[in-house]
Amino acid sequence: MLQRSPTWISALPRRDRFADRVRRRLPARLAHRVVRARNATYANGFFRYCRRFPDRAGHEPIFVLEN
C-alpha cells in the first residue's frame, strides 16, 4: 500500500533582501548562520502551520516575505 502526503509549493522572491542586508553588515560566517536560522524557522513554521491547519494551508497566503 502506498501512502501519499500532500506537497506544498510556495513562490519565494528571487533575491532575499534580508539576507543581502545581513551579509553586508555581518562577517560571512555569522551572516550564514543568521540567514540559515531564519530560513529554517520559516520552513519549520510553514510545516507546523500545514499540520495544524491543513484545510487553510492550501488556500491562504501564510507568510509574506519582503521582496
Predicted model as a PDB file, atoms N, CA, C, CB and O in Angstrom, pLDDT in the B-factor column:
MODEL        1                                                                  
ATOM      1  N   MET A   1       0.835  -1.168   0.000  1.00 63.00           N  
ATOM      2  CA  MET A   1       0.000   0.000   0.000  1.00 63.00           C  
ATOM      3  C   MET A   1       0.888   1.242   0.000  1.00 63.00           C  
ATOM      4  CB  MET A   1      -0.954  -0.008   1.208  1.00 63.00           C  
ATOM      5  O   MET A   1       1.861   1.324   0.749  1.00 63.00           O  
ATOM      6  N   LEU A   2       0.544   2.191  -0.837  1.00 69.00           N  
ATOM      7  CA  LEU A   2       1.294   3.436  -0.954  1.00 69.00           C  
ATOM      8  C   LEU A   2       0.556   4.543  -0.225  1.00 69.00           C  
ATOM      9  CB  LEU A   2       1.515   3.813  -2.433  1.00 69.00           C  
ATOM     10  O   LEU A   2      -0.626   4.790  -0.468  1.00 69.00           O  
ATOM     11  N   GLN A   3       1.268   5.199   0.665  1.00 68.00           N  
ATOM     12  CA  GLN A   3       0.674   6.324   1.382  1.00 68.00           C  
ATOM     13  C   GLN A   3       1.285   7.604   0.833  1.00 68.00           C  
ATOM     14  CB  GLN A   3       0.901   6.206   2.930  1.00 68.00           C  
ATOM     15  O   GLN A   3       2.508   7.734   0.764  1.00 68.00           O  
ATOM     16  N   ARG A   4       0.444   8.538   0.445  1.00 71.00           N  
ATOM     17  CA  ARG A   4       0.928   9.793  -0.119  1.00 71.00           C  
ATOM     18  C   ARG A   4       0.615  10.924   0.836  1.00 71.00           C  
ATOM     19  CB  ARG A   4       0.300  10.060  -1.504  1.00 71.00           C  
ATOM     20  O   ARG A   4      -0.432  10.944   1.483  1.00 71.00           O  
ATOM     21  N   SER A   5       1.535  11.860   0.912  1.00 69.00           N  
ATOM     22  CA  SER A   5       1.291  13.043   1.731  1.00 69.00           C  
ATOM     23  C   SER A   5       1.253  14.254   0.803  1.00 69.00           C  
ATOM     24  CB  SER A   5       2.391  13.211   2.843  1.00 69.00           C  
ATOM     25  O   SER A   5       1.888  14.251  -0.252  1.00 69.00           O  
ATOM     26  N   PRO A   6       0.520  15.275   1.188  1.00 64.00           N  
ATOM     27  CA  PRO A   6       0.436  16.459   0.324  1.00 64.00           C  
ATOM     28  C   PRO A   6       1.774  17.184   0.244  1.00 64.00           C  
ATOM     29  CB  PRO A   6      -0.646  17.419   0.836  1.00 64.00           C  
ATOM     30  O   PRO A   6       2.556  17.181   1.195  1.00 64.00           O  
ATOM     31  N   THR A   7       2.017  17.788  -0.878  1.00 68.00           N  
ATOM     32  CA  THR A   7       3.223  18.572  -1.096  1.00 68.00           C  
ATOM     33  C   THR A   7       2.814  20.017  -1.287  1.00 68.00           C  
ATOM     34  CB  THR A   7       4.032  18.050  -2.319  1.00 68.00           C  
ATOM     35  O   THR A   7       1.902  20.313  -2.059  1.00 68.00           O  
ATOM     36  N   TRP A   8       3.484  20.920  -0.588  1.00 64.00           N  
ATOM     37  CA  TRP A   8       3.168  22.334  -0.679  1.00 64.00           C  
ATOM     38  C   TRP A   8       4.323  23.045  -1.355  1.00 64.00           C  
ATOM     39  CB  TRP A   8       2.884  22.939   0.718  1.00 64.00           C  
ATOM     40  O   TRP A   8       5.485  22.863  -0.993  1.00 64.00           O  
ATOM     41  N   ILE A   9       3.990  23.847  -2.330  1.00 69.00           N  
ATOM     42  CA  ILE A   9       4.995  24.620  -3.050  1.00 69.00           C  
ATOM     43  C   ILE A   9       4.621  26.083  -2.918  1.00 69.00           C  
ATOM     44  CB  ILE A   9       5.093  24.188  -4.556  1.00 69.00           C  
ATOM     45  O   ILE A   9       3.468  26.463  -3.124  1.00 69.00           O  
ATOM     46  N   SER A  10       5.594  26.894  -2.576  1.00 70.00           N  
ATOM     47  CA  SER A  10       5.316  28.324  -2.482  1.00 70.00           C  
ATOM     48  C   SER A  10       6.382  29.092  -3.255  1.00 70.00           C  
ATOM     49  CB  SER A  10       5.268  28.787  -0.998  1.00 70.00           C  
ATOM     50  O   SER A  10       7.540  28.680  -3.329  1.00 70.00           O  
ATOM     51  N   ALA A  11       5.971  30.193  -3.815  1.00 75.00           N  
ATOM     52  CA  ALA A  11       6.899  31.033  -4.562  1.00 75.00           C  
ATOM     53  C   ALA A  11       7.634  31.947  -3.590  1.00 75.00           C  
ATOM     54  CB  ALA A  11       6.155  31.862  -5.647  1.00 75.00           C  
ATOM     55  O   ALA A  11       7.031  32.531  -2.690  1.00 75.00           O  
ATOM     56  N   LEU A  12       8.920  32.060  -3.781  1.00 76.00           N  
ATOM     57  CA  LEU A  12       9.746  32.950  -2.982  1.00 76.00           C  
ATOM     58  C   LEU A  12      10.420  33.942  -3.914  1.00 76.00           C  
ATOM     59  CB  LEU A  12      10.797  32.158  -2.152  1.00 76.00           C  
ATOM     60  O   LEU A  12      10.611  33.650  -5.094  1.00 76.00           O  
ATOM     61  N   PRO A  13      10.780  35.105  -3.403  1.00 82.00           N  
ATOM     62  CA  PRO A  13      11.463  36.084  -4.250  1.00 82.00           C  
ATOM     63  C   PRO A  13      12.810  35.552  -4.738  1.00 82.00           C  
ATOM     64  CB  PRO A  13      11.664  37.398  -3.487  1.00 82.00           C  
ATOM     65  O   PRO A  13      13.457  34.749  -4.065  1.00 82.00           O  
ATOM     66  N   ARG A  14      13.212  36.006  -5.900  1.00 88.00           N  
ATOM     67  CA  ARG A  14      14.496  35.584  -6.457  1.00 88.00           C  
ATOM     68  C   ARG A  14      15.657  36.045  -5.569  1.00 88.00           C  
ATOM     69  CB  ARG A  14      14.668  36.136  -7.884  1.00 88.00           C  
ATOM     70  O   ARG A  14      16.612  35.302  -5.341  1.00 88.00           O  
ATOM     71  N   ARG A  15      15.559  37.264  -5.081  1.00 91.00           N  
ATOM     72  CA  ARG A  15      16.585  37.829  -4.195  1.00 91.00           C  
ATOM     73  C   ARG A  15      16.005  37.970  -2.798  1.00 91.00           C  
ATOM     74  CB  ARG A  15      17.093  39.209  -4.722  1.00 91.00           C  
ATOM     75  O   ARG A  15      14.877  38.434  -2.632  1.00 91.00           O  
ATOM     76  N   ASP A  16      16.766  37.575  -1.807  1.00 91.00           N  
ATOM     77  CA  ASP A  16      16.352  37.722  -0.421  1.00 91.00           C  
ATOM     78  C   ASP A  16      16.999  38.995   0.119  1.00 91.00           C  
ATOM     79  CB  ASP A  16      16.749  36.466   0.437  1.00 91.00           C  
ATOM     80  O   ASP A  16      18.187  39.011   0.439  1.00 91.00           O  
ATOM     81  N   ARG A  17      16.213  40.048   0.216  1.00 93.00           N  
ATOM     82  CA  ARG A  17      16.751  41.342   0.636  1.00 93.00           C  
ATOM     83  C   ARG A  17      17.247  41.307   2.070  1.00 93.00           C  
ATOM     84  CB  ARG A  17      15.699  42.423   0.484  1.00 93.00           C  
ATOM     85  O   ARG A  17      18.240  41.954   2.402  1.00 93.00           O  
ATOM     86  N   PHE A  18      16.563  40.558   2.919  1.00 93.00           N  
ATOM     87  CA  PHE A  18      17.025  40.416   4.301  1.00 93.00           C  
ATOM     88  C   PHE A  18      18.424  39.790   4.329  1.00 93.00           C  
ATOM     89  CB  PHE A  18      16.030  39.555   5.125  1.00 93.00           C  
ATOM     90  O   PHE A  18      19.322  40.286   5.009  1.00 93.00           O  
ATOM     91  N   ALA A  19      18.592  38.706   3.588  1.00 95.00           N  
ATOM     92  CA  ALA A  19      19.896  38.030   3.551  1.00 95.00           C  
ATOM     93  C   ALA A  19      20.976  38.951   2.984  1.00 95.00           C  
ATOM     94  CB  ALA A  19      19.810  36.740   2.712  1.00 95.00           C  
ATOM     95  O   ALA A  19      22.105  38.958   3.474  1.00 95.00           O  
ATOM     96  N   ASP A  20      20.638  39.715   1.970  1.00 96.00           N  
ATOM     97  CA  ASP A  20      21.610  40.648   1.397  1.00 96.00           C  
ATOM     98  C   ASP A  20      22.059  41.678   2.432  1.00 96.00           C  
ATOM     99  CB  ASP A  20      21.013  41.357   0.173  1.00 96.00           C  
ATOM    100  O   ASP A  20      23.246  41.986   2.533  1.00 96.00           O  
ATOM    101  N   ARG A  21      21.112  42.204   3.195  1.00 96.00           N  
ATOM    102  CA  ARG A  21      21.458  43.192   4.235  1.00 96.00           C  
ATOM    103  C   ARG A  21      22.319  42.559   5.320  1.00 96.00           C  
ATOM    104  CB  ARG A  21      20.180  43.793   4.862  1.00 96.00           C  
ATOM    105  O   ARG A  21      23.292  43.160   5.776  1.00 96.00           O  
ATOM    106  N   VAL A  22      21.964  41.357   5.729  1.00 97.00           N  
ATOM    107  CA  VAL A  22      22.736  40.679   6.774  1.00 97.00           C  
ATOM    108  C   VAL A  22      24.155  40.418   6.285  1.00 97.00           C  
ATOM    109  CB  VAL A  22      22.055  39.349   7.189  1.00 97.00           C  
ATOM    110  O   VAL A  22      25.115  40.614   7.030  1.00 97.00           O  
ATOM    111  N   ARG A  23      24.291  39.985   5.055  1.00 96.00           N  
ATOM    112  CA  ARG A  23      25.627  39.703   4.511  1.00 96.00           C  
ATOM    113  C   ARG A  23      26.489  40.952   4.420  1.00 96.00           C  
ATOM    114  CB  ARG A  23      25.509  39.069   3.136  1.00 96.00           C  
ATOM    115  O   ARG A  23      27.709  40.878   4.570  1.00 96.00           O  
ATOM    116  N   ARG A  24      25.860  42.106   4.175  1.00 97.00           N  
ATOM    117  CA  ARG A  24      26.629  43.358   4.118  1.00 97.00           C  
ATOM    118  C   ARG A  24      27.092  43.811   5.493  1.00 97.00           C  
ATOM    119  CB  ARG A  24      25.797  44.455   3.479  1.00 97.00           C  
ATOM    120  O   ARG A  24      28.144  44.438   5.617  1.00 97.00           O  
ATOM    121  N   ARG A  25      26.318  43.500   6.525  1.00 97.00           N  
ATOM    122  CA  ARG A  25      26.601  44.053   7.851  1.00 97.00           C  
ATOM    123  C   ARG A  25      27.359  43.126   8.787  1.00 97.00           C  
ATOM    124  CB  ARG A  25      25.332  44.436   8.495  1.00 97.00           C  
ATOM    125  O   ARG A  25      27.980  43.592   9.743  1.00 97.00           O  
ATOM    126  N   LEU A  26      27.323  41.827   8.534  1.00 97.00           N  
ATOM    127  CA  LEU A  26      27.950  40.872   9.441  1.00 97.00           C  
ATOM    128  C   LEU A  26      29.078  40.119   8.752  1.00 97.00           C  
ATOM    129  CB  LEU A  26      26.915  39.889   9.978  1.00 97.00           C  
ATOM    130  O   LEU A  26      29.112  40.042   7.524  1.00 97.00           O  
ATOM    131  N   PRO A  27      30.000  39.562   9.530  1.00 97.00           N  
ATOM    132  CA  PRO A  27      31.021  38.689   8.944  1.00 97.00           C  
ATOM    133  C   PRO A  27      30.354  37.488   8.260  1.00 97.00           C  
ATOM    134  CB  PRO A  27      32.023  38.207  10.034  1.00 97.00           C  
ATOM    135  O   PRO A  27      29.267  37.062   8.652  1.00 97.00           O  
ATOM    136  N   ALA A  28      31.011  36.962   7.253  1.00 96.00           N  
ATOM    137  CA  ALA A  28      30.419  35.912   6.408  1.00 96.00           C  
ATOM    138  C   ALA A  28      29.900  34.720   7.209  1.00 96.00           C  
ATOM    139  CB  ALA A  28      31.441  35.428   5.401  1.00 96.00           C  
ATOM    140  O   ALA A  28      28.791  34.244   6.969  1.00 96.00           O  
ATOM    141  N   ARG A  29      30.691  34.243   8.149  1.00 97.00           N  
ATOM    142  CA  ARG A  29      30.282  33.061   8.908  1.00 97.00           C  
ATOM    143  C   ARG A  29      29.030  33.319   9.747  1.00 97.00           C  
ATOM    144  CB  ARG A  29      31.419  32.604   9.810  1.00 97.00           C  
ATOM    145  O   ARG A  29      28.116  32.495   9.778  1.00 97.00           O  
ATOM    146  N   LEU A  30      28.996  34.451  10.416  1.00 97.00           N  
ATOM    147  CA  LEU A  30      27.848  34.802  11.242  1.00 97.00           C  
ATOM    148  C   LEU A  30      26.616  35.074  10.374  1.00 97.00           C  
ATOM    149  CB  LEU A  30      28.171  36.028  12.112  1.00 97.00           C  
ATOM    150  O   LEU A  30      25.506  34.664  10.713  1.00 97.00           O  
ATOM    151  N   ALA A  31      26.818  35.763   9.263  1.00 97.00           N  
ATOM    152  CA  ALA A  31      25.705  36.038   8.351  1.00 97.00           C  
ATOM    153  C   ALA A  31      25.094  34.734   7.851  1.00 97.00           C  
ATOM    154  CB  ALA A  31      26.175  36.900   7.160  1.00 97.00           C  
ATOM    155  O   ALA A  31      23.872  34.606   7.775  1.00 97.00           O  
ATOM    156  N   HIS A  32      25.933  33.781   7.516  1.00 97.00           N  
ATOM    157  CA  HIS A  32      25.443  32.485   7.040  1.00 97.00           C  
ATOM    158  C   HIS A  32      24.558  31.830   8.103  1.00 97.00           C  
ATOM    159  CB  HIS A  32      26.628  31.554   6.676  1.00 97.00           C  
ATOM    160  O   HIS A  32      23.485  31.312   7.793  1.00 97.00           O  
ATOM    161  N   ARG A  33      25.009  31.857   9.344  1.00 98.00           N  
ATOM    162  CA  ARG A  33      24.231  31.241  10.428  1.00 98.00           C  
ATOM    163  C   ARG A  33      22.893  31.946  10.646  1.00 98.00           C  
ATOM    164  CB  ARG A  33      25.037  31.256  11.726  1.00 98.00           C  
ATOM    165  O   ARG A  33      21.868  31.300  10.864  1.00 98.00           O  
ATOM    166  N   VAL A  34      22.916  33.270  10.584  1.00 97.00           N  
ATOM    167  CA  VAL A  34      21.686  34.042  10.794  1.00 97.00           C  
ATOM    168  C   VAL A  34      20.678  33.755   9.676  1.00 97.00           C  
ATOM    169  CB  VAL A  34      22.000  35.559  10.858  1.00 97.00           C  
ATOM    170  O   VAL A  34      19.502  33.506   9.940  1.00 97.00           O  
ATOM    171  N   VAL A  35      21.145  33.792   8.442  1.00 96.00           N  
ATOM    172  CA  VAL A  35      20.252  33.559   7.297  1.00 96.00           C  
ATOM    173  C   VAL A  35      19.736  32.123   7.313  1.00 96.00           C  
ATOM    174  CB  VAL A  35      20.983  33.850   5.960  1.00 96.00           C  
ATOM    175  O   VAL A  35      18.561  31.876   7.044  1.00 96.00           O  
ATOM    176  N   ARG A  36      20.608  31.193   7.625  1.00 97.00           N  
ATOM    177  CA  ARG A  36      20.200  29.790   7.673  1.00 97.00           C  
ATOM    178  C   ARG A  36      19.161  29.559   8.776  1.00 97.00           C  
ATOM    179  CB  ARG A  36      21.426  28.884   7.898  1.00 97.00           C  
ATOM    180  O   ARG A  36      18.192  28.826   8.578  1.00 97.00           O  
ATOM    181  N   ALA A  37      19.367  30.182   9.931  1.00 97.00           N  
ATOM    182  CA  ALA A  37      18.410  30.042  11.034  1.00 97.00           C  
ATOM    183  C   ALA A  37      17.060  30.643  10.647  1.00 97.00           C  
ATOM    184  CB  ALA A  37      18.950  30.722  12.314  1.00 97.00           C  
ATOM    185  O   ALA A  37      16.013  30.073  10.953  1.00 97.00           O  
ATOM    186  N   ARG A  38      17.085  31.779   9.982  1.00 95.00           N  
ATOM    187  CA  ARG A  38      15.824  32.402   9.544  1.00 95.00           C  
ATOM    188  C   ARG A  38      15.101  31.501   8.553  1.00 95.00           C  
ATOM    189  CB  ARG A  38      16.089  33.787   8.906  1.00 95.00           C  
ATOM    190  O   ARG A  38      13.892  31.301   8.667  1.00 95.00           O  
ATOM    191  N   ASN A  39      15.826  30.958   7.586  1.00 92.00           N  
ATOM    192  CA  ASN A  39      15.198  30.084   6.597  1.00 92.00           C  
ATOM    193  C   ASN A  39      14.657  28.805   7.232  1.00 92.00           C  
ATOM    194  CB  ASN A  39      16.194  29.734   5.499  1.00 92.00           C  
ATOM    195  O   ASN A  39      13.584  28.332   6.858  1.00 92.00           O  
ATOM    196  N   ALA A  40      15.391  28.249   8.183  1.00 94.00           N  
ATOM    197  CA  ALA A  40      14.930  27.038   8.872  1.00 94.00           C  
ATOM    198  C   ALA A  40      13.681  27.341   9.699  1.00 94.00           C  
ATOM    199  CB  ALA A  40      16.049  26.464   9.779  1.00 94.00           C  
ATOM    200  O   ALA A  40      12.757  26.531   9.755  1.00 94.00           O  
ATOM    201  N   THR A  41      13.657  28.509  10.339  1.00 94.00           N  
ATOM    202  CA  THR A  41      12.492  28.908  11.130  1.00 94.00           C  
ATOM    203  C   THR A  41      11.270  29.081  10.236  1.00 94.00           C  
ATOM    204  CB  THR A  41      12.779  30.211  11.896  1.00 94.00           C  
ATOM    205  O   THR A  41      10.168  28.667  10.596  1.00 94.00           O  
ATOM    206  N   TYR A  42      11.465  29.690   9.080  1.00 88.00           N  
ATOM    207  CA  TYR A  42      10.367  29.860   8.121  1.00 88.00           C  
ATOM    208  C   TYR A  42       9.828  28.490   7.676  1.00 88.00           C  
ATOM    209  CB  TYR A  42      10.844  30.680   6.889  1.00 88.00           C  
ATOM    210  O   TYR A  42       8.617  28.267   7.664  1.00 88.00           O  
ATOM    211  N   ALA A  43      10.736  27.584   7.313  1.00 86.00           N  
ATOM    212  CA  ALA A  43      10.319  26.256   6.844  1.00 86.00           C  
ATOM    213  C   ALA A  43       9.601  25.490   7.956  1.00 86.00           C  
ATOM    214  CB  ALA A  43      11.539  25.450   6.346  1.00 86.00           C  
ATOM    215  O   ALA A  43       8.587  24.836   7.711  1.00 86.00           O  
ATOM    216  N   ASN A  44      10.125  25.574   9.164  1.00 92.00           N  
ATOM    217  CA  ASN A  44       9.504  24.885  10.291  1.00 92.00           C  
ATOM    218  C   ASN A  44       8.130  25.480  10.595  1.00 92.00           C  
ATOM    219  CB  ASN A  44      10.406  24.964  11.533  1.00 92.00           C  
ATOM    220  O   ASN A  44       7.177  24.748  10.861  1.00 92.00           O  
ATOM    221  N   GLY A  45       8.033  26.795  10.555  1.00 89.00           N  
ATOM    222  CA  GLY A  45       6.744  27.437  10.794  1.00 89.00           C  
ATOM    223  C   GLY A  45       5.714  27.051   9.742  1.00 89.00           C  
ATOM    224  O   GLY A  45       4.550  26.812  10.064  1.00 89.00           O  
ATOM    225  N   PHE A  46       6.142  26.991   8.486  1.00 84.00           N  
ATOM    226  CA  PHE A  46       5.242  26.591   7.409  1.00 84.00           C  
ATOM    227  C   PHE A  46       4.775  25.145   7.601  1.00 84.00           C  
ATOM    228  CB  PHE A  46       5.935  26.752   6.044  1.00 84.00           C  
ATOM    229  O   PHE A  46       3.598  24.838   7.415  1.00 84.00           O  
ATOM    230  N   PHE A  47       5.696  24.269   7.971  1.00 85.00           N  
ATOM    231  CA  PHE A  47       5.358  22.869   8.217  1.00 85.00           C  
ATOM    232  C   PHE A  47       4.337  22.747   9.350  1.00 85.00           C  
ATOM    233  CB  PHE A  47       6.624  22.063   8.552  1.00 85.00           C  
ATOM    234  O   PHE A  47       3.337  22.042   9.222  1.00 85.00           O  
ATOM    235  N   ARG A  48       4.601  23.441  10.455  1.00 90.00           N  
ATOM    236  CA  ARG A  48       3.685  23.382  11.598  1.00 90.00           C  
ATOM    237  C   ARG A  48       2.301  23.939  11.245  1.00 90.00           C  
ATOM    238  CB  ARG A  48       4.271  24.157  12.783  1.00 90.00           C  
ATOM    239  O   ARG A  48       1.278  23.394  11.659  1.00 90.00           O  
ATOM    240  N   TYR A  49       2.287  25.021  10.483  1.00 85.00           N  
ATOM    241  CA  TYR A  49       1.007  25.601  10.056  1.00 85.00           C  
ATOM    242  C   TYR A  49       0.220  24.597   9.211  1.00 85.00           C  
ATOM    243  CB  TYR A  49       1.240  26.908   9.257  1.00 85.00           C  
ATOM    244  O   TYR A  49      -0.982  24.419   9.412  1.00 85.00           O  
ATOM    245  N   CYS A  50       0.887  23.955   8.282  1.00 82.00           N  
ATOM    246  CA  CYS A  50       0.218  22.981   7.414  1.00 82.00           C  
ATOM    247  C   CYS A  50      -0.308  21.798   8.214  1.00 82.00           C  
ATOM    248  CB  CYS A  50       1.174  22.489   6.325  1.00 82.00           C  
ATOM    249  O   CYS A  50      -1.383  21.272   7.927  1.00 82.00           O  
ATOM    250  N   ARG A  51       0.449  21.386   9.209  1.00 86.00           N  
ATOM    251  CA  ARG A  51      -0.007  20.266  10.038  1.00 86.00           C  
ATOM    252  C   ARG A  51      -1.181  20.674  10.927  1.00 86.00           C  
ATOM    253  CB  ARG A  51       1.146  19.738  10.903  1.00 86.00           C  
ATOM    254  O   ARG A  51      -2.092  19.881  11.164  1.00 86.00           O  
ATOM    255  N   ARG A  52      -1.154  21.898  11.412  1.00 89.00           N  
ATOM    256  CA  ARG A  52      -2.203  22.342  12.331  1.00 89.00           C  
ATOM    257  C   ARG A  52      -3.477  22.755  11.604  1.00 89.00           C  
ATOM    258  CB  ARG A  52      -1.701  23.497  13.168  1.00 89.00           C  
ATOM    259  O   ARG A  52      -4.578  22.506  12.094  1.00 89.00           O  
ATOM    260  N   PHE A  53      -3.338  23.382  10.444  1.00 85.00           N  
ATOM    261  CA  PHE A  53      -4.486  23.876   9.685  1.00 85.00           C  
ATOM    262  C   PHE A  53      -4.430  23.374   8.239  1.00 85.00           C  
ATOM    263  CB  PHE A  53      -4.531  25.419   9.716  1.00 85.00           C  
ATOM    264  O   PHE A  53      -4.242  24.181   7.328  1.00 85.00           O  
ATOM    265  N   PRO A  54      -4.583  22.092   8.005  1.00 80.00           N  
ATOM    266  CA  PRO A  54      -4.440  21.572   6.640  1.00 80.00           C  
ATOM    267  C   PRO A  54      -5.456  22.141   5.654  1.00 80.00           C  
ATOM    268  CB  PRO A  54      -4.560  20.078   6.660  1.00 80.00           C  
ATOM    269  O   PRO A  54      -5.147  22.295   4.472  1.00 80.00           O  
ATOM    270  N   ASP A  55      -6.657  22.452   6.118  1.00 80.00           N  
ATOM    271  CA  ASP A  55      -7.667  22.989   5.203  1.00 80.00           C  
ATOM    272  C   ASP A  55      -7.325  24.400   4.748  1.00 80.00           C  
ATOM    273  CB  ASP A  55      -9.034  22.982   5.867  1.00 80.00           C  
ATOM    274  O   ASP A  55      -7.581  24.763   3.600  1.00 80.00           O  
ATOM    275  N   ARG A  56      -6.753  25.187   5.633  1.00 79.00           N  
ATOM    276  CA  ARG A  56      -6.402  26.566   5.294  1.00 79.00           C  
ATOM    277  C   ARG A  56      -5.066  26.682   4.570  1.00 79.00           C  
ATOM    278  CB  ARG A  56      -6.366  27.401   6.542  1.00 79.00           C  
ATOM    279  O   ARG A  56      -4.845  27.626   3.811  1.00 79.00           O  
ATOM    280  N   ALA A  57      -4.192  25.737   4.801  1.00 73.00           N  
ATOM    281  CA  ALA A  57      -2.814  25.843   4.297  1.00 73.00           C  
ATOM    282  C   ALA A  57      -2.744  25.921   2.778  1.00 73.00           C  
ATOM    283  CB  ALA A  57      -1.999  24.662   4.774  1.00 73.00           C  
ATOM    284  O   ALA A  57      -1.867  26.599   2.242  1.00 73.00           O  
ATOM    285  N   GLY A  58      -3.622  25.260   2.089  1.00 68.00           N  
ATOM    286  CA  GLY A  58      -3.554  25.254   0.639  1.00 68.00           C  
ATOM    287  C   GLY A  58      -4.252  26.410  -0.032  1.00 68.00           C  
ATOM    288  O   GLY A  58      -4.162  26.562  -1.250  1.00 68.00           O  
ATOM    289  N   HIS A  59      -4.951  27.236   0.740  1.00 67.00           N  
ATOM    290  CA  HIS A  59      -5.784  28.260   0.125  1.00 67.00           C  
ATOM    291  C   HIS A  59      -5.457  29.690   0.524  1.00 67.00           C  
ATOM    292  CB  HIS A  59      -7.185  27.993   0.448  1.00 67.00           C  
ATOM    293  O   HIS A  59      -5.867  30.622  -0.167  1.00 67.00           O  
ATOM    294  N   GLU A  60      -4.741  29.889   1.604  1.00 62.00           N  
ATOM    295  CA  GLU A  60      -4.467  31.234   2.092  1.00 62.00           C  
ATOM    296  C   GLU A  60      -2.974  31.525   2.052  1.00 62.00           C  
ATOM    297  CB  GLU A  60      -5.005  31.409   3.515  1.00 62.00           C  
ATOM    298  O   GLU A  60      -2.161  30.633   2.292  1.00 62.00           O  
ATOM    299  N   PRO A  61      -2.612  32.754   1.754  1.00 60.00           N  
ATOM    300  CA  PRO A  61      -1.197  33.108   1.948  1.00 60.00           C  
ATOM    301  C   PRO A  61      -0.894  33.112   3.447  1.00 60.00           C  
ATOM    302  CB  PRO A  61      -0.867  34.509   1.306  1.00 60.00           C  
ATOM    303  O   PRO A  61      -1.656  33.658   4.246  1.00 60.00           O  
ATOM    304  N   ILE A  62       0.209  32.506   3.807  1.00 55.00           N  
ATOM    305  CA  ILE A  62       0.521  32.326   5.218  1.00 55.00           C  
ATOM    306  C   ILE A  62       1.533  33.355   5.701  1.00 55.00           C  
ATOM    307  CB  ILE A  62       1.047  30.923   5.466  1.00 55.00           C  
ATOM    308  O   ILE A  62       1.251  34.160   6.589  1.00 55.00           O  
ATOM    309  N   PHE A  63       2.688  33.313   5.113  1.00 56.00           N  
ATOM    310  CA  PHE A  63       3.754  34.221   5.487  1.00 56.00           C  
ATOM    311  C   PHE A  63       4.057  35.114   4.304  1.00 56.00           C  
ATOM    312  CB  PHE A  63       5.016  33.454   5.944  1.00 56.00           C  
ATOM    313  O   PHE A  63       4.019  34.662   3.160  1.00 56.00           O  
ATOM    314  N   VAL A  64       4.346  36.335   4.553  1.00 55.00           N  
ATOM    315  CA  VAL A  64       4.720  37.247   3.480  1.00 55.00           C  
ATOM    316  C   VAL A  64       6.161  37.653   3.715  1.00 55.00           C  
ATOM    317  CB  VAL A  64       3.774  38.497   3.421  1.00 55.00           C  
ATOM    318  O   VAL A  64       6.482  38.302   4.710  1.00 55.00           O  
ATOM    319  N   LEU A  65       7.025  37.265   2.791  1.00 54.00           N  
ATOM    320  CA  LEU A  65       8.413  37.667   2.853  1.00 54.00           C  
ATOM    321  C   LEU A  65       8.587  38.904   2.007  1.00 54.00           C  
ATOM    322  CB  LEU A  65       9.350  36.535   2.387  1.00 54.00           C  
ATOM    323  O   LEU A  65       7.990  39.014   0.936  1.00 54.00           O  
ATOM    324  N   GLU A  66       9.383  39.823   2.462  1.00 53.00           N  
ATOM    325  CA  GLU A  66       9.585  41.047   1.691  1.00 53.00           C  
ATOM    326  C   GLU A  66      10.357  40.748   0.420  1.00 53.00           C  
ATOM    327  CB  GLU A  66      10.323  42.102   2.527  1.00 53.00           C  
ATOM    328  O   GLU A  66      11.211  39.862   0.398  1.00 53.00           O  
ATOM    329  N   ASN A  67      10.059  41.482  -0.627  1.00 45.00           N  
ATOM    330  CA  ASN A  67      10.739  41.272  -1.915  1.00 45.00           C  
ATOM    331  C   ASN A  67      12.013  42.032  -1.977  1.00 45.00           C  
ATOM    332  CB  ASN A  67       9.859  41.673  -3.069  1.00 45.00           C  
ATOM    333  O   ASN A  67      12.718  41.975  -2.984  1.00 45.00           O  
TER     334      ASN A  67                                                      
ENDMDL                                                                          
END                                                                             
